Amino acid sequence: MTEFLIKSAISMAVLLMVYKLFLEKEKMHLFNRIYLLTSLVFSICVPFISIPSIANYSKNINELPQIALDEIIITRESAGFDIQFWLILIYTSITLLLVIRFIKNILSFVFKIKSNKKIKYKTATLVLLPYNTLPHTFLEYIFISKDDHNKNAIEKDLYTHELAHVNQKHTLDILLVELFKTLFWFNPVLYFYKKSIQLNHEFLADDAVINTNKNTSGYQSLLLKMASGSHTVALASNINFSITKKRFVMMTKTTPRFLAISKQLLVVPVMAGLFLISCADNETKPEPETNSVQETPKAPEEVNAKPAVSTPDSEPDEVINLAGLTKQPEYPGGMPEFYNYINKNFTIPDVKENKVLKIYISFVIEKDGSMSSIKVLRDPGYGAGNEAVRVLKSVPEKWIPGEMDGKTVRSSYTLPITLNIGD
């Protein structure tokens, strides 16, 4: 979890910095909108993706048996368990409150829509509110003052502005970033993302108005007039959001096509670099990795047994892969019990710094249910491979062996073990 938080936060910060330095001041608002949303989703998803190093796996990949177990993740237990418990409790409590607030804000719009008069207006629906308010948008609904509407006191440019929010579905962007803020409220970068996304929405809506009325100075005067009644509505797009010099400058700014394309292409290596850095299997190997076999003693014919393609005519002592089994091997109590035994009995190496070590180990389930041919396929060093062999050799229970066409057969497994070593 810590690794995810760090990677996602760094990715968000770097991509937002690129936006602020190179993209925000250029008049390419649609691209910037896509970039901001993509950056958020990219930063949340990329820590979950792992790309093994080709150099480390190229000579091992053909040796892997074809039955792969789920990865076991082992974390060093510490005396700070109570602190961890309270941190989880605090996170859960705050997140729950934010979820309630998020739902409450949405329901407030639902209530206003259902309880007030509605009028169809082009591609939107006007909701007439019984109190003074500046126009604001949620989904396809534009909320306006009933009195102002009846008096025709709402400028046409304001309708055009709000229609741009409706037609371009800006509310969906706000809901996405609010959802991320609800779940990852402790990440301050998300609050800057929301402001950037909202400002970008205003750039887009301002463009829609100016392209329609061709009167930039008149529209700017209207915005200054509306700013005197400044207020915002949660989850809504507001006409008066960030009435700043940025919006006025952007209305008259032009960005040369070559400059726009150059800055857009800059995004590619930045995101590719973050992807490779975040996804690469980056465990440190102070000791050379070894593919040497560490296994339990067994008969010569067992040593020569290979993971085989399963066929009905398989030899009695042949190791069978998953595809050929009519009944898979079972560990007493189920696989969770097997994983739990390894987790409890694995002694994490005494490493003084934070590391992530990954071990790949294989073993064979014999016809009598015993485990044999325990081999380290990949050893990150620090004695982790030897410890994995020790734990598997100590498994007290025999498996219920696999079967093929009613006959008991030998079958092989590959088990990945990840050690999260931290303070």
Contacts in CASP RR format, 6 or more apart in sequence:
PFRMAT RR
TARGET T0000
AUTHOR 0000-0000-0000
METHOD contacts of the structure
MODEL  1
MTEFLIKSAISMAVLLMVYKLFLEKEKMHLFNRIYLLTSLVFSICVPFIS
IPSIANYSKNINELPQIALDEIIITRESAGFDIQFWLILIYTSITLLLVI
RFIKNILSFVFKIKSNKKIKYKTATLVLLPYNTLPHTFLEYIFISKDDHN
KNAIEKDLYTHELAHVNQKHTLDILLVELFKTLFWFNPVLYFYKKSIQLN
HEFLADDAVINTNKNTSGYQSLLLKMASGSHTVALASNINFSITKKRFVM
MTKTTPRFLAISKQLLVVPVMAGLFLISCADNETKPEPETNSVQETPKAP
EEVNAKPAVSTPDSEPDEVINLAGLTKQPEYPGGMPEFYNYINKNFTIPD
VKENKVLKIYISFVIEKDGSMSSIKVLRDPGYGAGNEAVRVLKSVPEKWI
PGEMDGKTVRSSYTLPITLNIGD
3 47 0 8 1.000
3 356 0 8 1.000
3 420 0 8 1.000
4 47 0 8 1.000
4 48 0 8 1.000
5 184 0 8 1.000
5 187 0 8 1.000
7 46 0 8 1.000
7 47 0 8 1.000
7 278 0 8 1.000
8 43 0 8 1.000
8 44 0 8 1.000
8 46 0 8 1.000
8 47 0 8 1.000
8 184 0 8 1.000
8 187 0 8 1.000
9 43 0 8 1.000
9 187 0 8 1.000
9 189 0 8 1.000
10 274 0 8 1.000
11 39 0 8 1.000
11 42 0 8 1.000
11 43 0 8 1.000
11 46 0 8 1.000
11 47 0 8 1.000
11 274 0 8 1.000
11 278 0 8 1.000
12 39 0 8 1.000
12 40 0 8 1.000
12 43 0 8 1.000
12 187 0 8 1.000
12 189 0 8 1.000
12 190 0 8 1.000
12 193 0 8 1.000
13 189 0 8 1.000
14 270 0 8 1.000
14 274 0 8 1.000
15 35 0 8 1.000
15 39 0 8 1.000
15 42 0 8 1.000
15 43 0 8 1.000
15 270 0 8 1.000
15 271 0 8 1.000
15 274 0 8 1.000
16 39 0 8 1.000
16 189 0 8 1.000
16 192 0 8 1.000
16 193 0 8 1.000
16 196 0 8 1.000
18 266 0 8 1.000
18 267 0 8 1.000
18 270 0 8 1.000
19 32 0 8 1.000
19 35 0 8 1.000
19 36 0 8 1.000
19 39 0 8 1.000
19 196 0 8 1.000
20 196 0 8 1.000
22 263 0 8 1.000
22 266 0 8 1.000
23 31 0 8 1.000
23 32 0 8 1.000
23 35 0 8 1.000
23 263 0 8 1.000
23 267 0 8 1.000
24 32 0 8 1.000
24 196 0 8 1.000
24 199 0 8 1.000
24 200 0 8 1.000
25 253 0 8 1.000
26 32 0 8 1.000
26 255 0 8 1.000
26 259 0 8 1.000
26 260 0 8 1.000
26 263 0 8 1.000
27 203 0 8 1.000
27 250 0 8 1.000
27 253 0 8 1.000
27 254 0 8 1.000
27 255 0 8 1.000
27 260 0 8 1.000
28 255 0 8 1.000
28 260 0 8 1.000
28 263 0 8 1.000
28 264 0 8 1.000
29 200 0 8 1.000
29 203 0 8 1.000
29 204 0 8 1.000
29 207 0 8 1.000
30 204 0 8 1.000
31 260 0 8 1.000
31 264 0 8 1.000
32 200 0 8 1.000
32 203 0 8 1.000
33 173 0 8 1.000
33 197 0 8 1.000
33 200 0 8 1.000
33 201 0 8 1.000
33 204 0 8 1.000
35 267 0 8 1.000
36 173 0 8 1.000
36 193 0 8 1.000
36 196 0 8 1.000
36 197 0 8 1.000
36 200 0 8 1.000
37 173 0 8 1.000
37 176 0 8 1.000
37 197 0 8 1.000
39 193 0 8 1.000
40 176 0 8 1.000
40 177 0 8 1.000
40 180 0 8 1.000
40 190 0 8 1.000
40 193 0 8 1.000
42 271 0 8 1.000
42 274 0 8 1.000
42 275 0 8 1.000
44 180 0 8 1.000
46 274 0 8 1.000
46 275 0 8 1.000
46 278 0 8 1.000
46 279 0 8 1.000
47 278 0 8 1.000
49 275 0 8 1.000
49 278 0 8 1.000
49 279 0 8 1.000
50 279 0 8 1.000
50 281 0 8 1.000
51 276 0 8 1.000
51 279 0 8 1.000
51 280 0 8 1.000
51 281 0 8 1.000
52 281 0 8 1.000
53 280 0 8 1.000
53 281 0 8 1.000
56 281 0 8 1.000
56 289 0 8 1.000
56 378 0 8 1.000
57 378 0 8 1.000
59 291 0 8 1.000
60 291 0 8 1.000
60 360 0 8 1.000
60 377 0 8 1.000
60 378 0 8 1.000
63 291 0 8 1.000
63 377 0 8 1.000
64 360 0 8 1.000
64 362 0 8 1.000
64 377 0 8 1.000
64 414 0 8 1.000
65 307 0 8 1.000
65 319 0 8 1.000
65 321 0 8 1.000
65 362 0 8 1.000
65 412 0 8 1.000
65 413 0 8 1.000
65 414 0 8 1.000
66 307 0 8 1.000
66 321 0 8 1.000
66 322 0 8 1.000
66 323 0 8 1.000
66 412 0 8 1.000
67 321 0 8 1.000
67 322 0 8 1.000
67 411 0 8 1.000
67 412 0 8 1.000
67 413 0 8 1.000
67 414 0 8 1.000
68 413 0 8 1.000
68 414 0 8 1.000
68 416 0 8 1.000
69 335 0 8 1.000
69 413 0 8 1.000
69 414 0 8 1.000
69 415 0 8 1.000
69 416 0 8 1.000
70 335 0 8 1.000
70 339 0 8 1.000
71 416 0 8 1.000
71 417 0 8 1.000
71 418 0 8 1.000
72 339 0 8 1.000
72 342 0 8 1.000
72 343 0 8 1.000
72 415 0 8 1.000
72 416 0 8 1.000
72 417 0 8 1.000
72 418 0 8 1.000
73 418 0 8 1.000
73 420 0 8 1.000
74 342 0 8 1.000
74 343 0 8 1.000
74 346 0 8 1.000
74 348 0 8 1.000
74 417 0 8 1.000
74 418 0 8 1.000
74 419 0 8 1.000
74 420 0 8 1.000
75 419 0 8 1.000
75 420 0 8 1.000
75 422 0 8 1.000
76 348 0 8 1.000
76 420 0 8 1.000
76 421 0 8 1.000
76 422 0 8 1.000
78 423 0 8 1.000
91 186 0 8 1.000
94 185 0 8 1.000
95 182 0 8 1.000
95 183 0 8 1.000
95 185 0 8 1.000
98 181 0 8 1.000
98 182 0 8 1.000
98 185 0 8 1.000
99 182 0 8 1.000
102 178 0 8 1.000
102 179 0 8 1.000
102 182 0 8 1.000
105 234 0 8 1.000
105 235 0 8 1.000
106 235 0 8 1.000
109 138 0 8 1.000
109 139 0 8 1.000
109 141 0 8 1.000
109 235 0 8 1.000
109 236 0 8 1.000
112 127 0 8 1.000
112 129 0 8 1.000
112 143 0 8 1.000
113 127 0 8 1.000
113 141 0 8 1.000
116 127 0 8 1.000
116 128 0 8 1.000
116 129 0 8 1.000
116 130 0 8 1.000
116 146 0 8 1.000
117 127 0 8 1.000
117 128 0 8 1.000
117 146 0 8 1.000
118 125 0 8 1.000
118 126 0 8 1.000
118 127 0 8 1.000
118 128 0 8 1.000
118 141 0 8 1.000
119 125 0 8 1.000
119 126 0 8 1.000
119 128 0 8 1.000
119 149 0 8 1.000
120 126 0 8 1.000
121 142 0 8 1.000
121 159 0 8 1.000
121 163 0 8 1.000
122 163 0 8 1.000
123 140 0 8 1.000
123 163 0 8 1.000
123 166 0 8 1.000
123 167 0 8 1.000
124 137 0 8 1.000
124 140 0 8 1.000
124 141 0 8 1.000
124 142 0 8 1.000
124 162 0 8 1.000
124 163 0 8 1.000
124 166 0 8 1.000
125 140 0 8 1.000
125 141 0 8 1.000
125 142 0 8 1.000
126 141 0 8 1.000
126 142 0 8 1.000
126 144 0 8 1.000
126 149 0 8 1.000
127 141 0 8 1.000
127 142 0 8 1.000
127 143 0 8 1.000
127 144 0 8 1.000
128 144 0 8 1.000
128 145 0 8 1.000
128 146 0 8 1.000
128 149 0 8 1.000
129 143 0 8 1.000
129 144 0 8 1.000
129 145 0 8 1.000
129 146 0 8 1.000
130 146 0 8 1.000
131 145 0 8 1.000
132 145 0 8 1.000
132 147 0 8 1.000
132 148 0 8 1.000
133 143 0 8 1.000
133 144 0 8 1.000
133 145 0 8 1.000
133 231 0 8 1.000
133 233 0 8 1.000
134 226 0 8 1.000
134 229 0 8 1.000
134 231 0 8 1.000
134 238 0 8 1.000
134 239 0 8 1.000
134 240 0 8 1.000
135 142 0 8 1.000
135 143 0 8 1.000
135 144 0 8 1.000
135 154 0 8 1.000
135 158 0 8 1.000
135 159 0 8 1.000
135 161 0 8 1.000
135 162 0 8 1.000
135 239 0 8 1.000
136 142 0 8 1.000
136 143 0 8 1.000
136 162 0 8 1.000
136 233 0 8 1.000
136 236 0 8 1.000
136 237 0 8 1.000
136 238 0 8 1.000
136 239 0 8 1.000
137 143 0 8 1.000
137 162 0 8 1.000
137 165 0 8 1.000
137 166 0 8 1.000
137 170 0 8 1.000
137 171 0 8 1.000
137 236 0 8 1.000
137 237 0 8 1.000
138 171 0 8 1.000
138 235 0 8 1.000
138 236 0 8 1.000
138 237 0 8 1.000
139 166 0 8 1.000
139 169 0 8 1.000
139 171 0 8 1.000
140 166 0 8 1.000
141 166 0 8 1.000
142 159 0 8 1.000
142 162 0 8 1.000
142 163 0 8 1.000
142 166 0 8 1.000
143 233 0 8 1.000
143 236 0 8 1.000
144 154 0 8 1.000
145 154 0 8 1.000
147 153 0 8 1.000
148 154 0 8 1.000
155 222 0 8 1.000
156 213 0 8 1.000
157 209 0 8 1.000
157 212 0 8 1.000
157 213 0 8 1.000
157 219 0 8 1.000
157 222 0 8 1.000
158 222 0 8 1.000
158 226 0 8 1.000
158 239 0 8 1.000
160 208 0 8 1.000
160 209 0 8 1.000
160 212 0 8 1.000
160 213 0 8 1.000
161 205 0 8 1.000
161 206 0 8 1.000
161 208 0 8 1.000
161 209 0 8 1.000
161 239 0 8 1.000
162 205 0 8 1.000
162 237 0 8 1.000
162 239 0 8 1.000
163 208 0 8 1.000
164 204 0 8 1.000
164 205 0 8 1.000
164 207 0 8 1.000
164 208 0 8 1.000
164 209 0 8 1.000
165 171 0 8 1.000
165 201 0 8 1.000
165 205 0 8 1.000
165 237 0 8 1.000
168 201 0 8 1.000
168 204 0 8 1.000
168 205 0 8 1.000
170 201 0 8 1.000
170 204 0 8 1.000
170 205 0 8 1.000
170 237 0 8 1.000
171 235 0 8 1.000
171 236 0 8 1.000
171 237 0 8 1.000
173 197 0 8 1.000
173 201 0 8 1.000
174 194 0 8 1.000
174 197 0 8 1.000
174 198 0 8 1.000
174 235 0 8 1.000
174 236 0 8 1.000
174 237 0 8 1.000
175 235 0 8 1.000
177 190 0 8 1.000
177 193 0 8 1.000
177 194 0 8 1.000
177 197 0 8 1.000
178 194 0 8 1.000
178 235 0 8 1.000
180 190 0 8 1.000
180 193 0 8 1.000
181 190 0 8 1.000
181 191 0 8 1.000
181 194 0 8 1.000
184 190 0 8 1.000
195 242 0 8 1.000
198 237 0 8 1.000
198 241 0 8 1.000
198 242 0 8 1.000
199 241 0 8 1.000
199 242 0 8 1.000
199 246 0 8 1.000
199 247 0 8 1.000
201 237 0 8 1.000
201 241 0 8 1.000
202 241 0 8 1.000
202 242 0 8 1.000
202 247 0 8 1.000
203 247 0 8 1.000
203 250 0 8 1.000
205 237 0 8 1.000
206 219 0 8 1.000
206 247 0 8 1.000
206 250 0 8 1.000
206 251 0 8 1.000
207 251 0 8 1.000
209 219 0 8 1.000
210 216 0 8 1.000
210 219 0 8 1.000
210 251 0 8 1.000
213 219 0 8 1.000
216 251 0 8 1.000
216 252 0 8 1.000
219 251 0 8 1.000
220 248 0 8 1.000
220 251 0 8 1.000
223 239 0 8 1.000
223 240 0 8 1.000
223 243 0 8 1.000
223 247 0 8 1.000
223 248 0 8 1.000
224 243 0 8 1.000
226 239 0 8 1.000
226 240 0 8 1.000
226 243 0 8 1.000
227 240 0 8 1.000
227 243 0 8 1.000
229 240 0 8 1.000
230 240 0 8 1.000
230 243 0 8 1.000
231 238 0 8 1.000
231 240 0 8 1.000
232 238 0 8 1.000
232 240 0 8 1.000
232 241 0 8 1.000
281 358 0 8 1.000
282 356 0 8 1.000
283 355 0 8 1.000
283 356 0 8 1.000
283 357 0 8 1.000
283 358 0 8 1.000
283 380 0 8 1.000
284 355 0 8 1.000
285 380 0 8 1.000
285 381 0 8 1.000
286 381 0 8 1.000
286 382 0 8 1.000
287 379 0 8 1.000
287 380 0 8 1.000
287 381 0 8 1.000
287 382 0 8 1.000
287 383 0 8 1.000
289 378 0 8 1.000
289 379 0 8 1.000
289 380 0 8 1.000
289 381 0 8 1.000
290 376 0 8 1.000
290 379 0 8 1.000
290 381 0 8 1.000
291 376 0 8 1.000
291 377 0 8 1.000
291 378 0 8 1.000
291 379 0 8 1.000
292 376 0 8 1.000
292 379 0 8 1.000
293 375 0 8 1.000
293 376 0 8 1.000
294 374 0 8 1.000
294 375 0 8 1.000
294 376 0 8 1.000
294 385 0 8 1.000
294 386 0 8 1.000
294 389 0 8 1.000
295 372 0 8 1.000
295 373 0 8 1.000
295 374 0 8 1.000
295 375 0 8 1.000
295 389 0 8 1.000
296 371 0 8 1.000
296 372 0 8 1.000
296 373 0 8 1.000
296 374 0 8 1.000
296 393 0 8 1.000
298 372 0 8 1.000
298 373 0 8 1.000
301 317 0 8 1.000
302 317 0 8 1.000
302 364 0 8 1.000
302 372 0 8 1.000
302 373 0 8 1.000
303 373 0 8 1.000
305 317 0 8 1.000
305 318 0 8 1.000
305 319 0 8 1.000
305 364 0 8 1.000
305 373 0 8 1.000
305 410 0 8 1.000
306 318 0 8 1.000
306 319 0 8 1.000
307 319 0 8 1.000
307 321 0 8 1.000
307 412 0 8 1.000
308 314 0 8 1.000
308 318 0 8 1.000
308 319 0 8 1.000
308 320 0 8 1.000
308 321 0 8 1.000
309 321 0 8 1.000
310 320 0 8 1.000
310 321 0 8 1.000
310 323 0 8 1.000
310 324 0 8 1.000
310 325 0 8 1.000
310 404 0 8 1.000
311 324 0 8 1.000
312 404 0 8 1.000
312 405 0 8 1.000
314 320 0 8 1.000
314 404 0 8 1.000
314 409 0 8 1.000
316 409 0 8 1.000
317 410 0 8 1.000
318 409 0 8 1.000
318 410 0 8 1.000
319 364 0 8 1.000
319 410 0 8 1.000
319 411 0 8 1.000
319 412 0 8 1.000
320 402 0 8 1.000
320 404 0 8 1.000
320 409 0 8 1.000
320 410 0 8 1.000
320 411 0 8 1.000
320 412 0 8 1.000
321 411 0 8 1.000
321 412 0 8 1.000
322 328 0 8 1.000
322 411 0 8 1.000
324 404 0 8 1.000
325 402 0 8 1.000
325 403 0 8 1.000
325 404 0 8 1.000
325 409 0 8 1.000
325 411 0 8 1.000
326 403 0 8 1.000
326 404 0 8 1.000
326 405 0 8 1.000
326 406 0 8 1.000
327 402 0 8 1.000
327 403 0 8 1.000
327 404 0 8 1.000
327 406 0 8 1.000
328 402 0 8 1.000
328 411 0 8 1.000
329 365 0 8 1.000
329 369 0 8 1.000
329 399 0 8 1.000
329 400 0 8 1.000
329 401 0 8 1.000
329 402 0 8 1.000
329 411 0 8 1.000
330 399 0 8 1.000
330 400 0 8 1.000
330 402 0 8 1.000
331 337 0 8 1.000
331 338 0 8 1.000
331 397 0 8 1.000
331 399 0 8 1.000
331 400 0 8 1.000
332 397 0 8 1.000
332 398 0 8 1.000
332 399 0 8 1.000
332 400 0 8 1.000
338 395 0 8 1.000
341 391 0 8 1.000
341 395 0 8 1.000
342 391 0 8 1.000
342 392 0 8 1.000
342 417 0 8 1.000
345 391 0 8 1.000
345 394 0 8 1.000
346 387 0 8 1.000
346 388 0 8 1.000
346 391 0 8 1.000
346 417 0 8 1.000
346 419 0 8 1.000
347 387 0 8 1.000
348 419 0 8 1.000
348 421 0 8 1.000
349 357 0 8 1.000
349 381 0 8 1.000
349 382 0 8 1.000
349 383 0 8 1.000
349 384 0 8 1.000
349 387 0 8 1.000
349 419 0 8 1.000
349 421 0 8 1.000
351 357 0 8 1.000
351 382 0 8 1.000
351 421 0 8 1.000
353 421 0 8 1.000
353 422 0 8 1.000
354 421 0 8 1.000
354 422 0 8 1.000
354 423 0 8 1.000
355 419 0 8 1.000
355 421 0 8 1.000
355 422 0 8 1.000
356 418 0 8 1.000
356 419 0 8 1.000
356 420 0 8 1.000
356 421 0 8 1.000
357 380 0 8 1.000
357 381 0 8 1.000
357 382 0 8 1.000
357 384 0 8 1.000
357 418 0 8 1.000
357 419 0 8 1.000
357 421 0 8 1.000
358 378 0 8 1.000
358 380 0 8 1.000
358 416 0 8 1.000
358 417 0 8 1.000
358 418 0 8 1.000
358 419 0 8 1.000
359 376 0 8 1.000
359 378 0 8 1.000
359 379 0 8 1.000
359 380 0 8 1.000
359 384 0 8 1.000
359 385 0 8 1.000
359 388 0 8 1.000
359 416 0 8 1.000
359 417 0 8 1.000
359 418 0 8 1.000
359 419 0 8 1.000
360 376 0 8 1.000
360 377 0 8 1.000
360 378 0 8 1.000
360 414 0 8 1.000
360 415 0 8 1.000
360 416 0 8 1.000
360 417 0 8 1.000
361 374 0 8 1.000
361 375 0 8 1.000
361 376 0 8 1.000
361 377 0 8 1.000
361 385 0 8 1.000
361 388 0 8 1.000
361 389 0 8 1.000
361 392 0 8 1.000
361 414 0 8 1.000
361 415 0 8 1.000
361 417 0 8 1.000
362 373 0 8 1.000
362 374 0 8 1.000
362 375 0 8 1.000
362 377 0 8 1.000
362 412 0 8 1.000
362 413 0 8 1.000
362 414 0 8 1.000
362 415 0 8 1.000
363 371 0 8 1.000
363 372 0 8 1.000
363 373 0 8 1.000
363 374 0 8 1.000
363 375 0 8 1.000
363 392 0 8 1.000
363 412 0 8 1.000
363 413 0 8 1.000
363 415 0 8 1.000
364 371 0 8 1.000
364 372 0 8 1.000
364 373 0 8 1.000
364 410 0 8 1.000
364 411 0 8 1.000
364 412 0 8 1.000
364 413 0 8 1.000
365 371 0 8 1.000
365 399 0 8 1.000
365 401 0 8 1.000
365 402 0 8 1.000
365 410 0 8 1.000
365 411 0 8 1.000
365 412 0 8 1.000
365 413 0 8 1.000
366 372 0 8 1.000
366 401 0 8 1.000
366 410 0 8 1.000
367 401 0 8 1.000
367 408 0 8 1.000
367 409 0 8 1.000
367 410 0 8 1.000
368 398 0 8 1.000
368 401 0 8 1.000
369 398 0 8 1.000
369 399 0 8 1.000
369 400 0 8 1.000
369 401 0 8 1.000
370 398 0 8 1.000
370 399 0 8 1.000
371 392 0 8 1.000
371 393 0 8 1.000
371 395 0 8 1.000
371 399 0 8 1.000
373 412 0 8 1.000
374 389 0 8 1.000
374 392 0 8 1.000
374 393 0 8 1.000
376 385 0 8 1.000
376 386 0 8 1.000
376 388 0 8 1.000
376 389 0 8 1.000
377 414 0 8 1.000
379 385 0 8 1.000
384 419 0 8 1.000
388 417 0 8 1.000
392 415 0 8 1.000
401 408 0 8 1.000
401 409 0 8 1.000
401 410 0 8 1.000
401 411 0 8 1.000
402 408 0 8 1.000
402 409 0 8 1.000
402 411 0 8 1.000
403 409 0 8 1.000
END
